[in-house]
Amino acid sequence: MFNIEVDTFKGKVTPGECVVVNAGEIHHFAAEHEARFIFAVLDNRLPFKIAVATKIGRFDFEP
């Protein structure tokens, strides 16, 4: 788990959740020592479920 603050969202991110940080947005995060997460720069190529989302939500991704 880690805590993140991005524009209008401030909170905890847990396994299975994602946060999208748009280019140029100021963001801050702090992870627990044991946390594992992926940070990806996608150059406007978001996965479909994220690209069409209209609000912060939970997404299930298949491998």
N, CA, C and O atoms as a Tripos MOL2 file, in Angstrom:
@<TRIPOS>MOLECULE
protein
  252   251    63     0     0
PROTEIN
NO_CHARGES

@<TRIPOS>ATOM
      1 N           0.8390   -1.1760    0.0000 N.3       1 MET1
      2 CA          0.0000    0.0000    0.0000 C.3       1 MET1
      3 C           0.8860    1.2430    0.0000 C.2       1 MET1
      4 O           1.9810    1.2510    0.5620 O.2       1 MET1
      5 N           0.3780    2.2930   -0.6500 N.am      2 PHE2
      6 CA          1.0740    3.5700   -0.5510 C.3       2 PHE2
      7 C           0.0640    4.7070   -0.5420 C.2       2 PHE2
      8 O          -1.0750    4.5530   -0.9810 O.2       2 PHE2
      9 N           0.5000    5.8320   -0.0420 N.am      3 ASN3
     10 CA         -0.3250    7.0420    0.0040 C.3       3 ASN3
     11 C           0.0920    7.9390   -1.1410 C.2       3 ASN3
     12 O           1.2790    8.0680   -1.4430 O.2       3 ASN3
     13 N          -0.8980    8.5640   -1.7810 N.am      4 ILE4
     14 CA         -0.5900    9.4370   -2.9040 C.3       4 ILE4
     15 C          -1.4950   10.6630   -2.8680 C.2       4 ILE4
     16 O          -2.6310   10.6060   -2.3970 O.2       4 ILE4
     17 N          -0.9670   11.7620   -3.3720 N.am      5 GLU5
     18 CA         -1.7370   12.9970   -3.5230 C.3       5 GLU5
     19 C          -1.5270   13.4930   -4.9440 C.2       5 GLU5
     20 O          -0.4070   13.7940   -5.3560 O.2       5 GLU5
     21 N          -2.6310   13.5720   -5.6850 N.am      6 VAL6
     22 CA         -2.6010   14.0450   -7.0720 C.3       6 VAL6
     23 C          -3.7920   14.9590   -7.2750 C.2       6 VAL6
     24 O          -4.9290   14.5230   -7.0940 O.2       6 VAL6
     25 N          -3.5780   16.1830   -7.6350 N.am      7 ASP7
     26 CA         -4.6330   17.1310   -7.9610 C.3       7 ASP7
     27 C          -5.8540   16.9770   -7.0550 C.2       7 ASP7
     28 O          -5.8600   17.5330   -5.9560 O.2       7 ASP7
     29 N          -6.8940   16.2410   -7.4760 N.am      8 THR8
     30 CA         -8.1290   16.1490   -6.7060 C.3       8 THR8
     31 C          -8.2330   14.8820   -5.8690 C.2       8 THR8
     32 O          -9.2450   14.6800   -5.1980 O.2       8 THR8
     33 N          -7.2190   14.0230   -5.8880 N.am      9 PHE9
     34 CA         -7.2600   12.7670   -5.1370 C.3       9 PHE9
     35 C          -6.1580   12.7350   -4.0960 C.2       9 PHE9
     36 O          -5.0020   13.0490   -4.3800 O.2       9 PHE9
     37 N          -6.5320   12.3510   -2.8950 N.am     10 LYS10
     38 CA         -5.5530   12.1610   -1.8260 C.3      10 LYS10
     39 C          -6.0040   10.9480   -1.0370 C.2      10 LYS10
     40 O          -7.1030   10.9440   -0.4840 O.2      10 LYS10
     41 N          -5.1700    9.9150   -0.9760 N.am     11 GLY11
     42 CA         -5.5720    8.7480   -0.2300 C.3      11 GLY11
     43 C          -4.6290    7.5790   -0.3880 C.2      11 GLY11
     44 O          -3.5130    7.7120   -0.8900 O.2      11 GLY11
     45 N          -5.1120    6.4170    0.0560 N.am     12 LYS12
     46 CA         -4.3250    5.1920    0.0130 C.3      12 LYS12
     47 C          -4.6380    4.4140   -1.2530 C.2      12 LYS12
     48 O          -5.7760    4.3900   -1.7220 O.2      12 LYS12
     49 N          -3.6130    3.7810   -1.7930 N.am     13 VAL13
     50 CA         -3.7620    2.9050   -2.9480 C.3      13 VAL13
     51 C          -3.3760    1.5120   -2.4780 C.2      13 VAL13
     52 O          -2.2830    1.3020   -1.9520 O.2      13 VAL13
     53 N          -4.2770    0.5710   -2.6730 N.am     14 THR14
     54 CA         -4.0740   -0.7890   -2.2010 C.3      14 THR14
     55 C          -3.9380   -1.7340   -3.3870 C.2      14 THR14
     56 O          -4.1980   -1.3270   -4.5190 O.2      14 THR14
     57 N          -3.5380   -2.9810   -3.1630 N.am     15 PRO15
     58 CA         -3.3920   -3.9310   -4.2620 C.3      15 PRO15
     59 C          -4.6670   -4.0150   -5.1120 C.2      15 PRO15
     60 O          -5.7760   -4.0850   -4.5820 O.2      15 PRO15
     61 N          -4.4890   -4.0060   -6.4290 N.am     16 GLY16
     62 CA         -5.6060   -4.0620   -7.3580 C.3      16 GLY16
     63 C          -6.1260   -2.7080   -7.7850 C.2      16 GLY16
     64 O          -7.0050   -2.6330   -8.6430 O.2      16 GLY16
     65 N          -5.6080   -1.6370   -7.2110 N.am     17 GLU17
     66 CA         -6.0440   -0.2920   -7.5700 C.3      17 GLU17
     67 C          -4.9720    0.4060   -8.3930 C.2      17 GLU17
     68 O          -3.8120   -0.0060   -8.4080 O.2      17 GLU17
     69 N          -5.3780    1.4610   -9.0720 N.am     18 CYS18
     70 CA         -4.4030    2.2390   -9.8350 C.3      18 CYS18
     71 C          -4.7530    3.7090   -9.7510 C.2      18 CYS18
     72 O          -5.9070    4.0720   -9.5220 O.2      18 CYS18
     73 N          -3.7610    4.5450   -9.9350 N.am     19 VAL19
     74 CA         -3.9420    5.9900   -9.9850 C.3      19 VAL19
     75 C          -3.2790    6.4710  -11.2610 C.2      19 VAL19
     76 O          -2.1370    6.1150  -11.5530 O.2      19 VAL19
     77 N          -4.0020    7.2810  -12.0190 N.am     20 VAL20
     78 CA         -3.4450    7.8450  -13.2460 C.3      20 VAL20
     79 C          -3.0120    9.2720  -12.9400 C.2      20 VAL20
     80 O          -3.7970   10.0780  -12.4400 O.2      20 VAL20
     81 N          -1.7610    9.5740  -13.2440 N.am     21 VAL21
     82 CA         -1.2170   10.9150  -13.0840 C.3      21 VAL21
     83 C          -1.0130   11.4630  -14.4840 C.2      21 VAL21
     84 O          -0.1840   10.9580  -15.2410 O.2      21 VAL21
     85 N          -1.7660   12.4890  -14.8250 N.am     22 ASN22
     86 CA         -1.6390   13.0800  -16.1550 C.3      22 ASN22
     87 C          -0.3250   13.8440  -16.2880 C.2      22 ASN22
     88 O           0.2340   14.3160  -15.2980 O.2      22 ASN22
     89 N           0.1510   13.9570  -17.4970 N.am     23 ALA23
     90 CA          1.3910   14.6760  -17.7630 C.3      23 ALA23
     91 C           1.3090   16.0820  -17.1780 C.2      23 ALA23
     92 O           0.3240   16.7940  -17.3740 O.2      23 ALA23
     93 N           2.3500   16.4670  -16.4630 N.am     24 GLY24
     94 CA          2.4220   17.7950  -15.8950 C.3      24 GLY24
     95 C           1.7610   17.9690  -14.5410 C.2      24 GLY24
     96 O           1.9240   19.0150  -13.9130 O.2      24 GLY24
     97 N           1.0160   16.9720  -14.0720 N.am     25 GLU25
     98 CA          0.3690   17.0800  -12.7650 C.3      25 GLU25
     99 C           1.4020   16.8900  -11.6570 C.2      25 GLU25
    100 O           2.2320   15.9820  -11.7090 O.2      25 GLU25
    101 N           1.3350   17.7510  -10.6740 N.am     26 ILE26
    102 CA          2.2030   17.6060   -9.5130 C.3      26 ILE26
    103 C           1.6130   16.5070   -8.6430 C.2      26 ILE26
    104 O           0.4090   16.4830   -8.3850 O.2      26 ILE26
    105 N           2.4680   15.6030   -8.1950 N.am     27 HIS27
    106 CA          2.0070   14.5000   -7.3660 C.3      27 HIS27
    107 C           3.0800   14.1400   -6.3480 C.2      27 HIS27
    108 O           4.2730   14.3550   -6.5610 O.2      27 HIS27
    109 N           2.6160   13.5910   -5.2430 N.am     28 HIS28
    110 CA          3.4970   13.1720   -4.1590 C.3      28 HIS28
    111 C           3.0190   11.8130   -3.6780 C.2      28 HIS28
    112 O           1.8160   11.5660   -3.5950 O.2      28 HIS28
    113 N           3.9630   10.9310   -3.3590 N.am     29 PHE29
    114 CA          3.5600    9.6520   -2.7890 C.3      29 PHE29
    115 C           4.6070    9.1450   -1.8210 C.2      29 PHE29
    116 O           5.7790    9.5150   -1.8890 O.2      29 PHE29
    117 N           4.1530    8.2840   -0.9140 N.am     30 ALA30
    118 CA          5.0340    7.6560    0.0600 C.3      30 ALA30
    119 C           4.5730    6.2170    0.2190 C.2      30 ALA30
    120 O           3.4080    5.9560    0.5170 O.2      30 ALA30
    121 N           5.4870    5.2960    0.0190 N.am     31 ALA31
    122 CA          5.1510    3.8750    0.0900 C.3      31 ALA31
    123 C           5.6830    3.2550    1.3750 C.2      31 ALA31
    124 O           6.7040    3.6810    1.9170 O.2      31 ALA31
    125 N           4.9690    2.2410    1.8480 N.am     32 GLU32
    126 CA          5.4680    1.4590    2.9610 C.3      32 GLU32
    127 C           6.6960    0.6950    2.4910 C.2      32 GLU32
    128 O           6.8380    0.4270    1.2980 O.2      32 GLU32
    129 N           7.5610    0.3480    3.3910 N.am     33 HIS33
    130 CA          8.8110   -0.3190    3.0450 C.3      33 HIS33
    131 C           8.5880   -1.5840    2.2160 C.2      33 HIS33
    132 O           9.3470   -1.8560    1.2860 O.2      33 HIS33
    133 N           7.5550   -2.3560    2.5460 N.am     34 GLU34
    134 CA          7.2990   -3.6250    1.8630 C.3      34 GLU34
    135 C           6.5060   -3.4580    0.5610 C.2      34 GLU34
    136 O           6.2820   -4.4430   -0.1430 O.2      34 GLU34
    137 N           6.0880   -2.2690    0.2360 N.am     35 ALA35
    138 CA          5.2120   -2.0400   -0.9210 C.3      35 ALA35
    139 C           5.9090   -2.3490   -2.2390 C.2      35 ALA35
    140 O           7.1100   -2.1300   -2.4040 O.2      35 ALA35
    141 N           5.1210   -2.8600   -3.1620 N.am     36 ARG36
    142 CA          5.5820   -3.1140   -4.5280 C.3      36 ARG36
    143 C           4.5870   -2.4400   -5.4530 C.2      36 ARG36
    144 O           3.3800   -2.6460   -5.3200 O.2      36 ARG36
    145 N           5.0720   -1.6420   -6.3840 N.am     37 PHE37
    146 CA          4.1690   -0.9810   -7.3090 C.3      37 PHE37
    147 C           4.8860   -0.7180   -8.6240 C.2      37 PHE37
    148 O           6.1120   -0.7890   -8.7050 O.2      37 PHE37
    149 N           4.1200   -0.4210   -9.6310 N.am     38 ILE38
    150 CA          4.6510   -0.1460  -10.9700 C.3      38 ILE38
    151 C           4.3720    1.3120  -11.2970 C.2      38 ILE38
    152 O           3.2610    1.8070  -11.1030 O.2      38 ILE38
    153 N           5.3820    1.9800  -11.7880 N.am     39 PHE39
    154 CA          5.2580    3.3490  -12.2770 C.3      39 PHE39
    155 C           5.5460    3.2770  -13.7700 C.2      39 PHE39
    156 O           6.6250    2.8380  -14.1690 O.2      39 PHE39
    157 N           4.6080    3.6960  -14.5920 N.am     40 ALA40
    158 CA          4.7860    3.5800  -16.0380 C.3      40 ALA40
    159 C           4.4770    4.8980  -16.7270 C.2      40 ALA40
    160 O           3.4600    5.5300  -16.4400 O.2      40 ALA40
    161 N           5.3480    5.3130  -17.6320 N.am     41 VAL41
    162 CA          5.1010    6.4640  -18.4880 C.3      41 VAL41
    163 C           4.5620    5.8970  -19.7960 C.2      41 VAL41
    164 O           5.2740    5.2030  -20.5220 O.2      41 VAL41
    165 N           3.2880    6.1980  -20.0950 N.am     42 LEU42
    166 CA          2.6150    5.5200  -21.1920 C.3      42 LEU42
    167 C           2.4020    6.3680  -22.4460 C.2      42 LEU42
    168 O           1.8740    5.8570  -23.4340 O.2      42 LEU42
    169 N           2.7890    7.6230  -22.4430 N.am     43 ASP43
    170 CA          2.6990    8.4500  -23.6490 C.3      43 ASP43
    171 C           1.3150    8.3730  -24.2990 C.2      43 ASP43
    172 O           1.1960    8.0810  -25.4890 O.2      43 ASP43
    173 N           0.2750    8.6360  -23.5090 N.am     44 ASN44
    174 CA         -1.1150    8.6640  -23.9880 C.3      44 ASN44
    175 C          -1.6380    7.3330  -24.4970 C.2      44 ASN44
    176 O          -2.5490    7.3110  -25.3250 O.2      44 ASN44
    177 N          -1.0920    6.2350  -24.0310 N.am     45 ARG45
    178 CA         -1.5640    4.9160  -24.4500 C.3      45 ARG45
    179 C          -2.0360    4.1280  -23.2310 C.2      45 ARG45
    180 O          -1.4690    3.0900  -22.8920 O.2      45 ARG45
    181 N          -3.0630    4.6260  -22.5900 N.am     46 LEU46
    182 CA         -3.5880    3.9630  -21.4040 C.3      46 LEU46
    183 C          -4.3780    2.7150  -21.7850 C.2      46 LEU46
    184 O          -4.9690    2.6630  -22.8640 O.2      46 LEU46
    185 N          -4.3940    1.7190  -20.9190 N.am     47 PRO47
    186 CA         -5.2800    0.5730  -21.1450 C.3      47 PRO47
    187 C          -6.7230    1.0620  -21.2910 C.2      47 PRO47
    188 O          -7.1120    2.0390  -20.6520 O.2      47 PRO47
    189 N          -7.5000    0.4020  -22.1110 N.am     48 PHE48
    190 CA         -8.8520    0.8390  -22.4580 C.3      48 PHE48
    191 C          -9.7120    1.1400  -21.2370 C.2      48 PHE48
    192 O         -10.3510    2.1920  -21.1870 O.2      48 PHE48
    193 N          -9.7460    0.2380  -20.2420 N.am     49 LYS49
    194 CA        -10.6040    0.4480  -19.0710 C.3      49 LYS49
    195 C         -10.2490    1.7210  -18.3160 C.2      49 LYS49
    196 O         -11.1210    2.3490  -17.7160 O.2      49 LYS49
    197 N          -9.0100    2.0960  -18.3390 N.am     50 ILE50
    198 CA         -8.5950    3.3220  -17.6560 C.3      50 ILE50
    199 C          -8.8930    4.5330  -18.5350 C.2      50 ILE50
    200 O          -9.3740    5.5540  -18.0430 O.2      50 ILE50
    201 N          -8.6110    4.4260  -19.8190 N.am     51 ALA51
    202 CA         -8.8010    5.5430  -20.7400 C.3      51 ALA51
    203 C         -10.2520    6.0060  -20.8030 C.2      51 ALA51
    204 O         -10.5080    7.1960  -20.9890 O.2      51 ALA51
    205 N         -11.2030    5.0910  -20.6530 N.am     52 VAL52
    206 CA        -12.6170    5.4610  -20.7640 C.3      52 VAL52
    207 C         -13.2720    5.7260  -19.4170 C.2      52 VAL52
    208 O         -14.4570    6.0550  -19.3690 O.2      52 VAL52
    209 N         -12.5390    5.5910  -18.3320 N.am     53 ALA53
    210 CA        -13.1030    5.8080  -17.0020 C.3      53 ALA53
    211 C         -13.4820    7.2730  -16.8240 C.2      53 ALA53
    212 O         -12.7680    8.1670  -17.2780 O.2      53 ALA53
    213 N         -14.6020    7.5080  -16.1640 N.am     54 THR54
    214 CA        -15.0540    8.8810  -15.9170 C.3      54 THR54
    215 C         -14.8630    9.2890  -14.4650 C.2      54 THR54
    216 O         -15.0960   10.4430  -14.1080 O.2      54 THR54
    217 N         -14.4410    8.3520  -13.6290 N.am     55 LYS55
    218 CA        -14.2080    8.6650  -12.2260 C.3      55 LYS55
    219 C         -13.1580    7.7110  -11.6870 C.2      55 LYS55
    220 O         -12.8110    6.7190  -12.3280 O.2      55 LYS55
    221 N         -12.6600    8.0240  -10.5050 N.am     56 ILE56
    222 CA        -11.7300    7.1310   -9.8490 C.3      56 ILE56
    223 C         -12.4960    5.8870   -9.4580 C.2      56 ILE56
    224 O         -13.5830    5.9750   -8.8880 O.2      56 ILE56
    225 N         -11.9450    4.7520   -9.7570 N.am     57 GLY57
    226 CA        -12.6320    3.5230   -9.4430 C.3      57 GLY57
    227 C         -11.6690    2.3710   -9.3250 C.2      57 GLY57
    228 O         -10.4510    2.5470   -9.3690 O.2      57 GLY57
    229 N         -12.2150    1.2160   -9.1790 N.am     58 ARG58
    230 CA        -11.4400   -0.0040   -9.0560 C.3      58 ARG58
    231 C         -11.5620   -0.7870  -10.3490 C.2      58 ARG58
    232 O         -12.6590   -0.9400  -10.8860 O.2      58 ARG58
    233 N         -10.4430   -1.2810  -10.8480 N.am     59 PHE59
    234 CA        -10.4310   -2.0160  -12.1020 C.3      59 PHE59
    235 C          -9.8180   -3.3730  -11.8940 C.2      59 PHE59
    236 O          -8.8270   -3.5010  -11.1740 O.2      59 PHE59
    237 N         -10.3770   -4.3810  -12.5020 N.am     60 ASP60
    238 CA         -9.7960   -5.7190  -12.4660 C.3      60 ASP60
    239 C          -9.1080   -5.9490  -13.7880 C.2      60 ASP60
    240 O          -9.7200   -5.8070  -14.8460 O.2      60 ASP60
    241 N          -7.8330   -6.3040  -13.7340 N.am     61 PHE61
    242 CA         -7.0580   -6.5250  -14.9460 C.3      61 PHE61
    243 C          -6.7200   -8.0010  -15.0630 C.2      61 PHE61
    244 O          -6.3530   -8.6490  -14.0830 O.2      61 PHE61
    245 N          -6.8470   -8.5100  -16.2450 N.am     62 GLU62
    246 CA         -6.4670   -9.8920  -16.5130 C.3      62 GLU62
    247 C          -5.0380   -9.8860  -17.0130 C.2      62 GLU62
    248 O          -4.6450   -8.9870  -17.7570 O.2      62 GLU62
    249 N          -4.2460  -10.8850  -16.6110 N.am     63 PRO63
    250 CA         -2.8430  -10.9200  -17.0570 C.3      63 PRO63
    251 C          -2.7210  -11.1310  -18.5500 C.2      63 PRO63
    252 O          -1.6090  -11.1840  -19.0770 O.2      63 PRO63
@<TRIPOS>BOND
     1     1     2 1
     2     2     3 1
     3     3     4 2
     4     3     5 am
     5     5     6 1
     6     6     7 1
     7     7     8 2
     8     7     9 am
     9     9    10 1
    10    10    11 1
    11    11    12 2
    12    11    13 am
    13    13    14 1
    14    14    15 1
    15    15    16 2
    16    15    17 am
    17    17    18 1
    18    18    19 1
    19    19    20 2
    20    19    21 am
    21    21    22 1
    22    22    23 1
    23    23    24 2
    24    23    25 am
    25    25    26 1
    26    26    27 1
    27    27    28 2
    28    27    29 am
    29    29    30 1
    30    30    31 1
    31    31    32 2
    32    31    33 am
    33    33    34 1
    34    34    35 1
    35    35    36 2
    36    35    37 am
    37    37    38 1
    38    38    39 1
    39    39    40 2
    40    39    41 am
    41    41    42 1
    42    42    43 1
    43    43    44 2
    44    43    45 am
    45    45    46 1
    46    46    47 1
    47    47    48 2
    48    47    49 am
    49    49    50 1
    50    50    51 1
    51    51    52 2
    52    51    53 am
    53    53    54 1
    54    54    55 1
    55    55    56 2
    56    55    57 am
    57    57    58 1
    58    58    59 1
    59    59    60 2
    60    59    61 am
    61    61    62 1
    62    62    63 1
    63    63    64 2
    64    63    65 am
    65    65    66 1
    66    66    67 1
    67    67    68 2
    68    67    69 am
    69    69    70 1
    70    70    71 1
    71    71    72 2
    72    71    73 am
    73    73    74 1
    74    74    75 1
    75    75    76 2
    76    75    77 am
    77    77    78 1
    78    78    79 1
    79    79    80 2
    80    79    81 am
    81    81    82 1
    82    82    83 1
    83    83    84 2
    84    83    85 am
    85    85    86 1
    86    86    87 1
    87    87    88 2
    88    87    89 am
    89    89    90 1
    90    90    91 1
    91    91    92 2
    92    91    93 am
    93    93    94 1
    94    94    95 1
    95    95    96 2
    96    95    97 am
    97    97    98 1
    98    98    99 1
    99    99   100 2
   100    99   101 am
   101   101   102 1
   102   102   103 1
   103   103   104 2
   104   103   105 am
   105   105   106 1
   106   106   107 1
   107   107   108 2
   108   107   109 am
   109   109   110 1
   110   110   111 1
   111   111   112 2
   112   111   113 am
   113   113   114 1
   114   114   115 1
   115   115   116 2
   116   115   117 am
   117   117   118 1
   118   118   119 1
   119   119   120 2
   120   119   121 am
   121   121   122 1
   122   122   123 1
   123   123   124 2
   124   123   125 am
   125   125   126 1
   126   126   127 1
   127   127   128 2
   128   127   129 am
   129   129   130 1
   130   130   131 1
   131   131   132 2
   132   131   133 am
   133   133   134 1
   134   134   135 1
   135   135   136 2
   136   135   137 am
   137   137   138 1
   138   138   139 1
   139   139   140 2
   140   139   141 am
   141   141   142 1
   142   142   143 1
   143   143   144 2
   144   143   145 am
   145   145   146 1
   146   146   147 1
   147   147   148 2
   148   147   149 am
   149   149   150 1
   150   150   151 1
   151   151   152 2
   152   151   153 am
   153   153   154 1
   154   154   155 1
   155   155   156 2
   156   155   157 am
   157   157   158 1
   158   158   159 1
   159   159   160 2
   160   159   161 am
   161   161   162 1
   162   162   163 1
   163   163   164 2
   164   163   165 am
   165   165   166 1
   166   166   167 1
   167   167   168 2
   168   167   169 am
   169   169   170 1
   170   170   171 1
   171   171   172 2
   172   171   173 am
   173   173   174 1
   174   174   175 1
   175   175   176 2
   176   175   177 am
   177   177   178 1
   178   178   179 1
   179   179   180 2
   180   179   181 am
   181   181   182 1
   182   182   183 1
   183   183   184 2
   184   183   185 am
   185   185   186 1
   186   186   187 1
   187   187   188 2
   188   187   189 am
   189   189   190 1
   190   190   191 1
   191   191   192 2
   192   191   193 am
   193   193   194 1
   194   194   195 1
   195   195   196 2
   196   195   197 am
   197   197   198 1
   198   198   199 1
   199   199   200 2
   200   199   201 am
   201   201   202 1
   202   202   203 1
   203   203   204 2
   204   203   205 am
   205   205   206 1
   206   206   207 1
   207   207   208 2
   208   207   209 am
   209   209   210 1
   210   210   211 1
   211   211   212 2
   212   211   213 am
   213   213   214 1
   214   214   215 1
   215   215   216 2
   216   215   217 am
   217   217   218 1
   218   218   219 1
   219   219   220 2
   220   219   221 am
   221   221   222 1
   222   222   223 1
   223   223   224 2
   224   223   225 am
   225   225   226 1
   226   226   227 1
   227   227   228 2
   228   227   229 am
   229   229   230 1
   230   230   231 1
   231   231   232 2
   232   231   233 am
   233   233   234 1
   234   234   235 1
   235   235   236 2
   236   235   237 am
   237   237   238 1
   238   238   239 1
   239   239   240 2
   240   239   241 am
   241   241   242 1
   242   242   243 1
   243   243   244 2
   244   243   245 am
   245   245   246 1
   246   246   247 1
   247   247   248 2
   248   247   249 am
   249   249   250 1
   250   250   251 1
   251   251   252 2
@<TRIPOS>SUBSTRUCTURE
     1 MET1         2 RESIDUE 1 A MET
     2 PHE2         6 RESIDUE 1 A PHE
     3 ASN3        10 RESIDUE 1 A ASN
     4 ILE4        14 RESIDUE 1 A ILE
     5 GLU5        18 RESIDUE 1 A GLU
     6 VAL6        22 RESIDUE 1 A VAL
     7 ASP7        26 RESIDUE 1 A ASP
     8 THR8        30 RESIDUE 1 A THR
     9 PHE9        34 RESIDUE 1 A PHE
    10 LYS10       38 RESIDUE 1 A LYS
    11 GLY11       42 RESIDUE 1 A GLY
    12 LYS12       46 RESIDUE 1 A LYS
    13 VAL13       50 RESIDUE 1 A VAL
    14 THR14       54 RESIDUE 1 A THR
    15 PRO15       58 RESIDUE 1 A PRO
    16 GLY16       62 RESIDUE 1 A GLY
    17 GLU17       66 RESIDUE 1 A GLU
    18 CYS18       70 RESIDUE 1 A CYS
    19 VAL19       74 RESIDUE 1 A VAL
    20 VAL20       78 RESIDUE 1 A VAL
    21 VAL21       82 RESIDUE 1 A VAL
    22 ASN22       86 RESIDUE 1 A ASN
    23 ALA23       90 RESIDUE 1 A ALA
    24 GLY24       94 RESIDUE 1 A GLY
    25 GLU25       98 RESIDUE 1 A GLU
    26 ILE26      102 RESIDUE 1 A ILE
    27 HIS27      106 RESIDUE 1 A HIS
    28 HIS28      110 RESIDUE 1 A HIS
    29 PHE29      114 RESIDUE 1 A PHE
    30 ALA30      118 RESIDUE 1 A ALA
    31 ALA31      122 RESIDUE 1 A ALA
    32 GLU32      126 RESIDUE 1 A GLU
    33 HIS33      130 RESIDUE 1 A HIS
    34 GLU34      134 RESIDUE 1 A GLU
    35 ALA35      138 RESIDUE 1 A ALA
    36 ARG36      142 RESIDUE 1 A ARG
    37 PHE37      146 RESIDUE 1 A PHE
    38 ILE38      150 RESIDUE 1 A ILE
    39 PHE39      154 RESIDUE 1 A PHE
    40 ALA40      158 RESIDUE 1 A ALA
    41 VAL41      162 RESIDUE 1 A VAL
    42 LEU42      166 RESIDUE 1 A LEU
    43 ASP43      170 RESIDUE 1 A ASP
    44 ASN44      174 RESIDUE 1 A ASN
    45 ARG45      178 RESIDUE 1 A ARG
    46 LEU46      182 RESIDUE 1 A LEU
    47 PRO47      186 RESIDUE 1 A PRO
    48 PHE48      190 RESIDUE 1 A PHE
    49 LYS49      194 RESIDUE 1 A LYS
    50 ILE50      198 RESIDUE 1 A ILE
    51 ALA51      202 RESIDUE 1 A ALA
    52 VAL52      206 RESIDUE 1 A VAL
    53 ALA53      210 RESIDUE 1 A ALA
    54 THR54      214 RESIDUE 1 A THR
    55 LYS55      218 RESIDUE 1 A LYS
    56 ILE56      222 RESIDUE 1 A ILE
    57 GLY57      226 RESIDUE 1 A GLY
    58 ARG58      230 RESIDUE 1 A ARG
    59 PHE59      234 RESIDUE 1 A PHE
    60 ASP60      238 RESIDUE 1 A ASP
    61 PHE61      242 RESIDUE 1 A PHE
    62 GLU62      246 RESIDUE 1 A GLU
    63 PRO63      250 RESIDUE 1 A PRO
